[in-house]
Structure formats: C-alpha cells, structure tokens
C-alpha cells in the first residue's frame, strides 16, 4: 500500500485530524491521526470534517500521517465547518429553551446556503400540548418545511428520524445549545454515551456539551455529524443573497420575477413577493441586519479605502499609480 492513502476526515481535535482510510493498511489499520502539511496552510486551504484527503508520510506502527491534499468539495457548511454533507438537519427545541422564530430562521438560512437538502427536527415535543404541537407543525409547513417532532424521553419520532438519516451520505445536526442534539444521537446510537447537560434555569440557555465536530457511522454509507451548539448564526455578506434562501420567496417568484431585477422585496410596488406571508417581518429583520453589515464595506469602497489583511489603506486612482519596474524594463526592451 506504500506510504500514501486516501481517507475521510472524521474529526478535528486541536492541531490533529482523525482520518478513516478507504482501505485498511498493514495490520488492519483503519484510522490515522494526522497533521497538516505546511504547504496547505501557506495556500490557505482549510481542512474540515467530511473532507476527502490524501495522506502521505505514513508511520503505520504509530498510526500517524500527514494530510497532503484535500479533494474538491461538493458542499460546505461554513458554521460549523462540515464538508461534503448531503443534508443539514436543523434541530431546535419546542420548549426549554422556548422556540425563537428569528433564531430558527437564521439557522435555516445557514442550512439553505449549502444548497443541499434541509430537514427540520423539533425536540422535547412531550413538553407541549397536542394543540401547541399542531400549531407549530402547521406554521412551519407554511415556511416550506415538514418538521419532525421528536421526544427522546418518550421515544417519539426516533424511528422516523433514524430512517431519514440512514440514507447514504453525511447528515449534519446543527442548532442552538441545549436543544438536545447529543441526546438525539444517544437515542440513535446508544453505544456512544455522549455527555449531555441541562438547560440553565436562570437564563434558559443551553450549555455547550459538544466541543468539536465529529462523524459517527449510523448505517451502511451513512454518517452523522454532531456539532457544537451556538446561538447566533451568521447572515450572508451580500443582502441580495438573502431572499433566495427563503422557500416562501422562491415559491412566490416561481411564477415570475419582480418588476425590478434588484428588488429586495420590501413591499415596493411591483414586488411579486408581497407582505402576506408569516415570515415577512423576520425577513425584514434579517435584511436590515444584512444591510447594516454590508454598509461599512460599501462605505470603504466609496471612500477609496480597501482592506488589506488586518489593516485598511487608501486605494489609489489607477492614473496616479507608478508603473512597475518590470513593466518599464519590458517596454525598454521592446523599444530596443
């Protein structure tokens, strides 16, 4: 087999990554603990869980190696960073902590940016009445999703969730802290015994129990990624990229576009999206935030200021720039 092998990054821990080999090595070695080649860092290549990589310089007895190359990705969930996922499962709790529609929307937008299938799972369903559960189910169906209500305590929905996640590929569980992602994985894979923690009683916020991203085999060809919880997902850097991430807006525009190509769907005359949909106020909140985030960048561009690394510097008019010495030498050579 030599000192090179192909594999899949299963976990990142500190400065190391754990790689599962496509084919077992000598003495049946299936996993290697790897560092990253310096040249990958110099070219700015990040290694993510889910990446398919080439490992070289393998020390088989010590089960060590170095990641030398990263294969092109089919998708990337930026936060938390997971490559080549085939579906993103947004997990939120119906209670403890109480479901926040704006927070849920931001998580769904993060998932939609990957371009893969987006699933929605609502945990702690046993804490709500039947009427309350049906209210949320109906409301989220209007958002364009078919939510799966589960209860780890009662075992409700676990079989359906296992069936959904058992399809070949990488499924990523993401969501706020304290919604029960680790408890869900323990219900699906009891042998893991992942650590779980209760929600803070005073703040009603989840406590972080998962510290890093890791892939777990769920079925033949199916991997499940547990990710650290966080409470404020990022929005797209460009405000115009926000609208296509809402299934409701995509549905409204399926029959024809707005009057203006650059419409931000703020209720202007001729807008095909309109205001008569449940998440319209949430869309406006997200749009306002995205516009505020983009304003400093546009202002720097208008003022002729550019960002270079960690510092800002004036951007000179092209007419005022001195030609490079190489270009001068080339022109002199051509004249001779």
Buried (B, 14 or more C-beta within 10 A) or exposed (E): EEEEBBBBBBBBEEEBBBBBBEEEBEEEBEBBBBEBBEEBEEEEBEBBBBBBBBBBBBEBEEBBBBBBBBEEBBBBBEEBBBBBBBBBBBBBBBBBBEBBBEBBBBBBBBBBBBEBBBBBBBBBBBBBEEEEBEEBBEBBEEBBBEBBBBBBBEEBBBEEBBEBBBBEBBBBBBBBBBBBBBBBBBBBBEEBEBEBBEBEEEEEBBEEBBEEBBBBEBBEEBBBBBBBBBBEBBBBEEBBEBBEBBBBBBEBBEEEEBEEEEBBBEEEEEBBBEEEBEBBEBBBBBBEBBEEBBEEEEEBEEEEBEEEEEEEEEBEEEEEEEEEEEEEEEEEEEEE
